[in-house]
């Protein structure tokens, strides 16, 4: 049998498609082993389903899945927030700690336990109503990849349908990092009281010359590159005054540098490549707003920025932060997913218990 060459120096663009290659394509999926049409897993509450446990050198190239509560008669189910109660967990090699540990819905690009149709380069939620989840982040591994779905529902089972497509190789290039994703939340972020300040003073006044109280999206150690994030905001300030949640500068500190960091931005909407306090839904390959919020930027917002063409490289550490309102004065509910590649072992991280992950009601 012809040997499967290493990962290779080609990509997956239209220009590279004609290039012949000798990897071995494989798939793990939920197809019905009886030959019937029950092509799903039934994941019981409080259990963990192993979706794939792959040995050898390879790379996960695509994940598709969809999930639902079983239909039933009677009152509305209590655990309709299952997209925050289900966790996607991925462990590379035989590492002690997982490299991906994220609520299922958030991982695929939208927060607050909600789904909506949107399309970016690495992540998509597709019809019907954004309930088909897709990930095209490539995820290389050298000897083992284990993908699991963890249910922290207490009452309801879920129906889970999935594909995990991957390539196998005889070996893997030394310069390939491992994919990581981490979820964080500040509920609420530690802001300040408005007091006697006018609305403009509260939203635009004061200074931040340290970055010390910024919301942390990622705090990683090792060698790698940060490739983007999803940021979710639940606006908790109830007022008829102008109630823009943004103005928070992004600040990315590379390899332990002090303030000011090498990468210092100019405002929340600017980092997410939009402008002028956006109120519109928009999706593009590398940035977008999937949930723009309600009138006066009320309620729930979700947005993404992917550094596909411009990854942020680091050799020792990276600290990705953003202000919550100008000078960290706002006290909204913030959550996020960071995506990055790096060497192993990584700085261990956990995830908040399920009661601390649940979205606030609208």
VEXKE-800314 format. One record per residue (C-alpha): y, x, z; residue number from 1. Coordinates in steps of 0.02 Angstrom, whole numbers, plus 50000, padded with zeros to 5 digits. Each point is the difference from the previous one (the first is absolute). Layout:
BEGIN
[node [Y; X; Z]; NUM]
...
END
This chain:
BEGIN
[node [50000; 50000; 50000]; 1]
[node [50173; 50064; 49957]; 2]
[node [50093; 50068; 50150]; 3]
[node [50148; 49902; 50067]; 4]
[node [50151; 50116; 49996]; 5]
[node [50126; 50010; 50142]; 6]
[node [50141; 49874; 50021]; 7]
[node [50089; 50083; 49853]; 8]
[node [50179; 50035; 49950]; 9]
[node [50023; 49840; 49900]; 10]
[node [50077; 49839; 50059]; 11]
[node [49971; 49818; 49954]; 12]
[node [50150; 49969; 49887]; 13]
[node [49984; 49929; 49824]; 14]
[node [50025; 50177; 49932]; 15]
[node [49850; 50063; 50098]; 16]
[node [49882; 49856; 49963]; 17]
[node [49923; 50082; 49844]; 18]
[node [49949; 50154; 50100]; 19]
[node [49811; 49999; 50022]; 20]
[node [49936; 50024; 50177]; 21]
[node [49832; 50007; 50085]; 22]
[node [50025; 49921; 50170]; 23]
[node [49877; 49866; 50056]; 24]
[node [50079; 49829; 50027]; 25]
[node [49931; 49896; 50144]; 26]
[node [50045; 49841; 50093]; 27]
[node [49970; 49920; 50169]; 28]
[node [50028; 49812; 50000]; 29]
[node [49954; 49837; 50084]; 30]
[node [49890; 49935; 49858]; 31]
[node [49863; 49879; 50050]; 32]
[node [49839; 50102; 50015]; 33]
[node [49896; 49842; 49974]; 34]
[node [50071; 49977; 49826]; 35]
[node [50095; 49845; 50054]; 36]
[node [50186; 49967; 50003]; 37]
[node [50036; 50035; 50186]; 38]
[node [50089; 50161; 49951]; 39]
[node [50080; 50032; 50168]; 40]
[node [49976; 50062; 50176]; 41]
[node [50017; 49882; 50146]; 42]
[node [50080; 50106; 50134]; 43]
[node [49977; 49923; 50171]; 44]
[node [50139; 50010; 50132]; 45]
[node [50000; 50161; 50100]; 46]
[node [49886; 50094; 49878]; 47]
[node [50020; 50146; 49880]; 48]
[node [49936; 49997; 49821]; 49]
[node [49963; 50164; 49910]; 50]
[node [50066; 49974; 49824]; 51]
[node [49949; 50171; 49934]; 52]
[node [49919; 50157; 50071]; 53]
[node [50001; 50129; 49861]; 54]
[node [49923; 50172; 50008]; 55]
[node [50045; 50145; 49887]; 56]
[node [50163; 50056; 49916]; 57]
[node [50103; 49865; 49920]; 58]
[node [50157; 49896; 49996]; 59]
[node [50032; 49816; 50029]; 60]
[node [50102; 49942; 49851]; 61]
[node [50026; 49814; 50029]; 62]
[node [49977; 49870; 50137]; 63]
[node [50006; 49813; 49966]; 64]
[node [49969; 49868; 50131]; 65]
[node [50040; 49823; 50053]; 66]
[node [49971; 49912; 50165]; 67]
[node [50004; 49823; 50066]; 68]
[node [49948; 49895; 50146]; 69]
[node [49851; 49888; 49961]; 70]
[node [50052; 49822; 49955]; 71]
[node [49978; 49874; 50139]; 72]
[node [50053; 49827; 50049]; 73]
[node [50109; 49968; 50149]; 74]
[node [50161; 50073; 50072]; 75]
[node [50088; 50155; 49935]; 76]
[node [49907; 50157; 50053]; 77]
[node [50074; 50103; 50139]; 78]
[node [49975; 50168; 49914]; 79]
[node [50092; 49975; 49836]; 80]
[node [50085; 50168; 50038]; 81]
[node [49837; 50087; 49953]; 82]
[node [50087; 50127; 49886]; 83]
[node [50064; 50085; 50158]; 84]
[node [49836; 49974; 50095]; 85]
[node [49896; 50088; 49866]; 86]
[node [50010; 50189; 49988]; 87]
[node [49960; 50114; 49854]; 88]
[node [49926; 50161; 50070]; 89]
[node [49956; 50152; 49893]; 90]
[node [49926; 50162; 50066]; 91]
[node [49979; 50158; 49897]; 92]
[node [49855; 50121; 50022]; 93]
[node [49934; 49986; 50177]; 94]
[node [50171; 50001; 50081]; 95]
[node [50016; 49940; 50178]; 96]
[node [50154; 49896; 49955]; 97]
[node [50030; 49884; 49852]; 98]
[node [50133; 50046; 49873]; 99]
[node [50039; 49820; 49954]; 100]
[node [50023; 49869; 50137]; 101]
[node [50109; 49857; 49942]; 102]
[node [50000; 49809; 50007]; 103]
[node [49925; 49938; 49838]; 104]
[node [50150; 49906; 49932]; 105]
[node [50125; 50136; 50044]; 106]
[node [49894; 50134; 49917]; 107]
[node [50014; 49911; 49833]; 108]
[node [50189; 49994; 50006]; 109]
[node [50068; 49845; 50090]; 110]
[node [50028; 49977; 50186]; 111]
[node [50011; 49854; 50121]; 112]
[node [49823; 49942; 49959]; 113]
[node [50062; 49927; 49836]; 114]
[node [49953; 50015; 49817]; 115]
[node [50109; 49988; 49845]; 116]
[node [49977; 50050; 49819]; 117]
[node [50073; 50172; 49966]; 118]
[node [49959; 50152; 49894]; 119]
[node [50030; 50184; 50039]; 120]
[node [49913; 50155; 49932]; 121]
[node [49881; 50033; 50147]; 122]
[node [49991; 49828; 50083]; 123]
[node [50000; 49822; 49936]; 124]
[node [49975; 49824; 50065]; 125]
[node [49946; 49889; 49856]; 126]
[node [49976; 49813; 49969]; 127]
[node [49956; 49882; 50072]; 128]
[node [50153; 50013; 50117]; 129]
[node [49973; 50186; 50027]; 130]
[node [49828; 49977; 50077]; 131]
[node [49916; 50129; 49887]; 132]
[node [50033; 50174; 50071]; 133]
[node [49997; 50160; 49894]; 134]
[node [50021; 50184; 50044]; 135]
[node [50004; 50142; 49871]; 136]
[node [50037; 50144; 50118]; 137]
[node [49872; 50135; 49959]; 138]
[node [49903; 50054; 50155]; 139]
[node [49899; 50162; 49978]; 140]
[node [49864; 50053; 50122]; 141]
[node [49885; 50151; 50008]; 142]
[node [49842; 49941; 50085]; 143]
[node [50019; 49823; 50068]; 144]
[node [50110; 49845; 49994]; 145]
[node [49977; 49852; 50117]; 146]
[node [50097; 49839; 49971]; 147]
[node [49993; 49862; 50130]; 148]
[node [50075; 49829; 50033]; 149]
[node [50028; 49968; 50185]; 150]
[node [50019; 49819; 50055]; 151]
[node [50099; 49970; 50158]; 152]
[node [49996; 49812; 49978]; 153]
[node [49930; 49913; 50152]; 154]
[node [49944; 49833; 49928]; 155]
[node [49995; 49997; 49811]; 156]
[node [49887; 50092; 49877]; 157]
[node [50076; 50054; 49835]; 158]
[node [49934; 50001; 49823]; 159]
[node [50032; 50172; 49924]; 160]
[node [49977; 50045; 49816]; 161]
[node [50027; 50180; 49943]; 162]
[node [49980; 50140; 49874]; 163]
[node [50016; 50185; 50045]; 164]
[node [49993; 50104; 49841]; 165]
[node [49978; 50187; 50011]; 166]
[node [49954; 50157; 49902]; 167]
[node [49873; 50129; 50055]; 168]
[node [50019; 50186; 49960]; 169]
[node [49895; 50155; 50029]; 170]
[node [50142; 50074; 50101]; 171]
[node [50180; 49968; 50045]; 172]
[node [50154; 50108; 49970]; 173]
[node [50061; 50093; 50154]; 174]
[node [50181; 49943; 49976]; 175]
[node [49967; 49814; 50017]; 176]
[node [50061; 49915; 50159]; 177]
[node [49924; 49851; 50090]; 178]
[node [50082; 49829; 49988]; 179]
[node [50072; 49929; 50162]; 180]
[node [50085; 49838; 50050]; 181]
[node [50069; 49949; 50169]; 182]
[node [50078; 49839; 50070]; 183]
[node [50139; 50000; 50130]; 184]
[node [50109; 49871; 50084]; 185]
[node [50153; 49988; 50112]; 186]
[node [50011; 49820; 50064]; 187]
[node [50145; 50000; 50024]; 188]
[node [50084; 50164; 49957]; 189]
[node [50108; 50066; 50142]; 190]
[node [50176; 49953; 49949]; 191]
[node [50160; 49960; 50095]; 192]
[node [50086; 49840; 50054]; 193]
[node [50148; 49945; 49894]; 194]
[node [50105; 49961; 50153]; 195]
[node [50185; 49993; 49959]; 196]
[node [49981; 50087; 49833]; 197]
[node [50054; 49907; 49845]; 198]
[node [49866; 49969; 49868]; 199]
[node [50061; 50144; 49889]; 200]
[node [50007; 50116; 50151]; 201]
[node [49823; 49952; 50049]; 202]
[node [49928; 50021; 49825]; 203]
[node [50097; 50153; 49942]; 204]
[node [50076; 50086; 50151]; 205]
[node [49949; 50153; 50104]; 206]
[node [49906; 50157; 49945]; 207]
[node [49826; 50075; 49997]; 208]
[node [49997; 50189; 49993]; 209]
[node [49824; 50033; 50065]; 210]
[node [49881; 49873; 49926]; 211]
[node [49913; 49994; 50169]; 212]
[node [49991; 49810; 50015]; 213]
[node [49951; 49966; 49819]; 214]
[node [49850; 49892; 49959]; 215]
[node [49854; 50117; 49962]; 216]
[node [49901; 49960; 49842]; 217]
[node [49892; 50158; 50003]; 218]
[node [49973; 50147; 50118]; 219]
[node [49868; 50114; 49923]; 220]
[node [49944; 50180; 50020]; 221]
[node [49914; 50113; 49876]; 222]
[node [50029; 50039; 49817]; 223]
[node [50025; 49857; 49880]; 224]
[node [50122; 49881; 49919]; 225]
[node [50072; 49831; 50047]; 226]
[node [49984; 49874; 49858]; 227]
[node [50089; 49846; 50063]; 228]
[node [50005; 49851; 50116]; 229]
[node [50011; 49814; 50023]; 230]
[node [50134; 49944; 50124]; 231]
[node [50005; 49826; 50077]; 232]
[node [50146; 49924; 50094]; 233]
[node [50004; 49837; 50097]; 234]
[node [50185; 49965; 50029]; 235]
[node [50017; 49953; 50184]; 236]
[node [50189; 49982; 50006]; 237]
[node [50046; 49816; 49993]; 238]
[node [50181; 49981; 49948]; 239]
[node [50108; 49914; 49870]; 240]
[node [50093; 50165; 49978]; 241]
[node [49954; 50118; 49859]; 242]
[node [49825; 50052; 50056]; 243]
[node [49945; 50142; 49884]; 244]
[node [49851; 50092; 50077]; 245]
[node [50029; 50163; 49906]; 246]
[node [50121; 50148; 50000]; 247]
[node [49863; 50107; 50079]; 248]
[node [49998; 50175; 49925]; 249]
[node [49832; 50076; 49959]; 250]
[node [49973; 50173; 50076]; 251]
[node [49847; 50106; 49957]; 252]
[node [49976; 50157; 50105]; 253]
[node [49887; 50131; 49918]; 254]
[node [49906; 50137; 50094]; 255]
[node [50089; 49975; 50165]; 256]
[node [50178; 50017; 49935]; 257]
[node [50145; 49944; 50109]; 258]
[node [50137; 49875; 49961]; 259]
[node [50064; 49980; 49867]; 260]
[node [49835; 49990; 49905]; 261]
[node [49977; 50061; 49822]; 262]
[node [49980; 49820; 49944]; 263]
[node [50138; 49889; 50071]; 264]
[node [50035; 49835; 49914]; 265]
[node [50141; 49875; 49998]; 266]
[node [49925; 49832; 50049]; 267]
[node [49846; 49889; 50007]; 268]
[node [50022; 49919; 49830]; 269]
[node [50043; 50169; 49924]; 270]
[node [49838; 50082; 50057]; 271]
[node [49905; 49852; 49926]; 272]
[node [50095; 50028; 49836]; 273]
[node [50097; 49836; 50005]; 274]
[node [50184; 49969; 50035]; 275]
[node [50133; 49889; 50076]; 276]
[node [49900; 49910; 50135]; 277]
[node [49868; 49925; 49884]; 278]
[node [49941; 49821; 50018]; 279]
[node [49882; 49993; 49851]; 280]
[node [49814; 50026; 49976]; 281]
[node [49965; 50149; 49887]; 282]
[node [49851; 50111; 49960]; 283]
[node [49995; 50160; 49898]; 284]
[node [49873; 50143; 49989]; 285]
[node [50075; 50101; 50143]; 286]
[node [50113; 49883; 50099]; 287]
[node [50026; 49817; 50036]; 288]
[node [50039; 49857; 50118]; 289]
[node [49854; 49882; 50017]; 290]
[node [50077; 49890; 50136]; 291]
[node [50191; 49997; 49994]; 292]
[node [50027; 49890; 50154]; 293]
[node [50089; 49834; 50013]; 294]
[node [50184; 49951; 50002]; 295]
[node [50111; 50133; 50078]; 296]
[node [49849; 50119; 49996]; 297]
[node [49911; 49896; 50132]; 298]
[node [49814; 50001; 50034]; 299]
[node [49875; 50119; 49923]; 300]
[node [50033; 50142; 49879]; 301]
[node [49875; 50119; 49920]; 302]
[node [50037; 50144; 49880]; 303]
[node [49918; 50157; 49931]; 304]
[node [50045; 50173; 49936]; 305]
[node [49868; 50114; 49924]; 306]
[node [50031; 50186; 49969]; 307]
[node [49880; 50013; 49853]; 308]
[node [50114; 50109; 49891]; 309]
[node [50088; 50079; 50149]; 310]
[node [49878; 50030; 50145]; 311]
[node [50074; 50077; 50157]; 312]
[node [49902; 50160; 50031]; 313]
[node [49976; 50081; 50170]; 314]
[node [49903; 50153; 50059]; 315]
[node [50000; 49972; 50189]; 316]
[node [50064; 49826; 50040]; 317]
[node [50102; 49852; 49940]; 318]
[node [50099; 49870; 50097]; 319]
[node [50053; 49851; 49895]; 320]
[node [50129; 49890; 50086]; 321]
[node [50131; 49868; 49964]; 322]
[node [50139; 49925; 50105]; 323]
[node [49983; 49819; 50055]; 324]
[node [50173; 49944; 49951]; 325]
[node [50141; 50127; 49991]; 326]
[node [49988; 50120; 50148]; 327]
[node [49844; 49908; 50061]; 328]
[node [50098; 49853; 50067]; 329]
[node [49888; 49858; 49940]; 330]
[node [49850; 49935; 50097]; 331]
[node [49892; 49923; 49864]; 332]
[node [49810; 49996; 49991]; 333]
[node [49951; 50147; 49888]; 334]
[node [49828; 50047; 49935]; 335]
[node [49943; 50119; 49865]; 336]
[node [49859; 50084; 49907]; 337]
[node [50017; 50184; 49951]; 338]
[node [49894; 50076; 49862]; 339]
[node [49971; 50186; 49983]; 340]
[node [49878; 50139; 49952]; 341]
[node [49960; 50148; 50109]; 342]
[node [49869; 50124; 50059]; 343]
[node [49874; 49961; 50135]; 344]
[node [49998; 49989; 50147]; 345]
[node [50154; 49889; 50016]; 346]
[node [50101; 49955; 50153]; 347]
[node [49899; 49856; 50076]; 348]
[node [50077; 49828; 50003]; 349]
[node [49946; 49831; 50066]; 350]
[node [50060; 49824; 49967]; 351]
[node [50077; 49870; 50114]; 352]
[node [49881; 49871; 50074]; 353]
[node [49986; 49838; 49904]; 354]
[node [50119; 49900; 50110]; 355]
[node [50135; 50130; 49965]; 356]
[node [49971; 49991; 49812]; 357]
[node [50016; 49814; 49971]; 358]
[node [50151; 49945; 49898]; 359]
[node [50137; 49897; 50076]; 360]
[node [50005; 49820; 49939]; 361]
[node [50136; 49958; 49877]; 362]
END
